[in-house]
Amino acid sequence: MNAPIRFASNAALAARRDAATPRGVGVMAPFFAARAENSELWDVEGRRYIDFAGGIAVLNTGHRHPKVMAAVAAQLERFTHTCYQVVPYDSYVELAEKLNALVPGAFPKKSMFVSTGAEAVENAVKIARAATGRTGVIAFSGAFHGRTMMGMALTGKVAPYKMGFGPFPAEIYHAAFPTHGTDPTRALASVAGLFKTDIDPKRVAAIIIEPVQGEGGFHIAPREFVLGLRKLCDEHGILLVADEIQSGFGRTGKWFAFEHFGVAADLVTTAKSLAGGFPLAAVTGRADIMDAAPPGGLGGTYAGSPIGLTAALAVIEVMQEEGLLERSVALGERLMSRLNALRARFPQIAEVRGLGSMVAAEFNRPGTDEPDAAFAKRVQTLALERGLILLTCGTGANVIRFLYPLTIGDTLFAEGLQIFEGAVIDAAKTSGLA
Ligand SMILES: Cc1ncc(COP(=O)(O)O)c(C=O)c1O
């Protein structure tokens, strides 16, 4: 590996950042990236970190996977932009074919591409409205669907995502997402309750759900709940939209988390790990529904960038060649058993949950249901000081989520877990409950 490139000190860059960029773009790490490789990242002062954040679930195939880099380098030699709607290119069609085959559902499908997850969500809502002629959309408490106006409207957490940014698009309703063992029947009743209190089901175009909530705290939707939603949608002619932006592309041990439920959504949004570190997002869905919008109604200047598409085609090959779905299951099992062993020792760990490698530990004040965001933050900070990048999540900011690359080697994975464990032990010491 080459010697680290020295740009400036972290402190000097932070001072320039504070003067030049708005505080609304919150930044977690007190250091600046210089380079990264698979599961490791080096800062501008040459310090090395193990990356269990993956740029928020983007790097299931790791930083700069050689195969992805080679595909992108080859594309850079051909062309970087034509705007697909002006002069099309084959990679758009090829990735659409691949996603249509991979996304759950034994029916004809079509796919379209944009650049970010929020844009994919926006387009899923546009398509659902065009296809049904209805306007209403139901989302869930704790959901996160992005920072655009519709993304914010659908997001089920006010601070910091919605504060001061309204008004939001109309006709958006929220039902309670079942967490912490909530009875799925009660949760379904909360959705059906909206039809009595808020909106006629005949006016609902779509119900959008994260099969495993991401920002909301890695809560896994109970199977009966998803089956019930599918039934409710079918009864009322409502489209079911699966937001697989964080849960997709192998994170849960399957290509898509919905595969765990054995039912298909009508529309599926993907982004993040889809293109291994390059900006790309997609909406895939039933062909007739996807065709509802008129020509010109969908797209964008950079929508379906050839760079992102080429990267995504390489990502799919890497996932297949390297058996990353199996690896996701194996790593997740290893992590879950380590976390459960820690939970037996530390009452601050209230719950450990996971599906494949979409795993999280939730921290509460011992003996209570009160979220302990300070404890989660302390673990995160101690880990970072010791060279491990972790992310928190959860409506109470009291959950640590694990988003390591599925390409991580065993030794580095074990080193990361060791740092995490040490951080929990020391955080417990300072909270006086060790
Ligand atoms: C489930 C989900 N949907 C949508 C988004 C928004 O994606 P983006 O940040 O690429 O706009 C995210 C981002 O975290 C997400 O986790």
The ligand as an SDF file (V2000), in Angstrom:
LIG
                    3D

 16 16  0  0  0  0  0  0  0  0999 V2000
  -34.4710    2.9510    3.7510 C   0  0  0  0  0  0  0  0  0  0  0  0
  -33.9210    4.2130    3.1330 C   0  0  0  0  0  0  0  0  0  0  0  0
  -34.6380    4.8520    2.1980 N   0  0  0  0  0  0  0  0  0  0  0  0
  -34.1940    5.9660    1.6140 C   0  0  0  0  0  0  0  0  0  0  0  0
  -32.9740    6.5200    1.9550 C   0  0  0  0  0  0  0  0  0  0  0  0
  -32.4820    7.7650    1.2700 C   0  0  0  0  0  0  0  0  0  0  0  0
  -31.3980    7.4550    0.4460 O   0  0  0  0  0  0  0  0  0  0  0  0
  -30.4120    8.6170   -0.0260 P   0  0  0  0  0  0  0  0  0  0  0  0
  -29.7010    9.1000    1.1970 O   0  0  0  0  0  0  0  0  0  0  0  0
  -29.4920    7.9450   -1.0220 O   0  0  0  0  0  0  0  0  0  0  0  0
  -31.2500    9.6740   -0.6490 O   0  0  0  0  0  0  0  0  0  0  0  0
  -32.1980    5.8930    2.9310 C   0  0  0  0  0  0  0  0  0  0  0  0
  -30.9160    6.4800    3.3610 C   0  0  0  0  0  0  0  0  0  0  0  0
  -30.4050    6.2390    4.4260 O   0  0  0  0  0  0  0  0  0  0  0  0
  -32.6800    4.7150    3.5520 C   0  0  0  0  0  0  0  0  0  0  0  0
  -31.9770    4.0800    4.4910 O   0  0  0  0  0  0  0  0  0  0  0  0
  1  2  1  0
  2  3  1  0
  2 15  2  0
  3  4  2  0
  4  5  1  0
  5  6  1  0
  5 12  2  0
  6  7  1  0
  7  8  1  0
  8  9  2  0
  8 10  1  0
  8 11  1  0
 12 13  1  0
 12 15  1  0
 13 14  2  0
 15 16  1  0
M  END
$$$$
